[in-house]
Amino acid sequence: MSDIQIFDHVDMGGHGTLHFDLLVDGKRHKVRVSYEALQDHFGAEEDVISVMEAFRKNAEKIAEVAAAKIRDGDTEPMVGTTDL
């Protein structure tokens, strides 16, 4: 992940999303990832602990997808199930 950094602060954003900050090419961006994507692609269950664990185990892949969206012009991307 060159020029990409995930900040340690990750929170449950409500509306079925998890939020985190991502540094891409020196700029900080707010990123959302849907619970549905974490469930469909990484086996998360309905509970918060499972969702957070799925994110942490797959953060690099999620960040790569988000960074690609940012570089394509989406400054606050949402990573959904169709993106993965």
Rosetta blueprint (number, residue, H / E / L):
1 M L
2 S L
3 D L
4 I E
5 Q E
6 I E
7 F E
8 D E
9 H E
10 V E
11 D E
12 M E
13 G E
14 G E
15 H L
16 G L
17 T E
18 L E
19 H E
20 F E
21 D E
22 L E
23 L E
24 V E
25 D L
26 G L
27 K E
28 R E
29 H E
30 K E
31 V E
32 R E
33 V E
34 S E
35 Y H
36 E H
37 A H
38 L H
39 Q H
40 D H
41 H H
42 F H
43 G L
44 A L
45 E L
46 E L
47 D L
48 V H
49 I H
50 S H
51 V H
52 M H
53 E H
54 A H
55 F H
56 R H
57 K H
58 N H
59 A H
60 E H
61 K H
62 I H
63 A H
64 E H
65 V H
66 A H
67 A H
68 A H
69 K H
70 I H
71 R H
72 D L
73 G L
74 D L
75 T L
76 E L
77 P L
78 M E
79 V E
80 G L
81 T H
82 T H
83 D H
84 L L
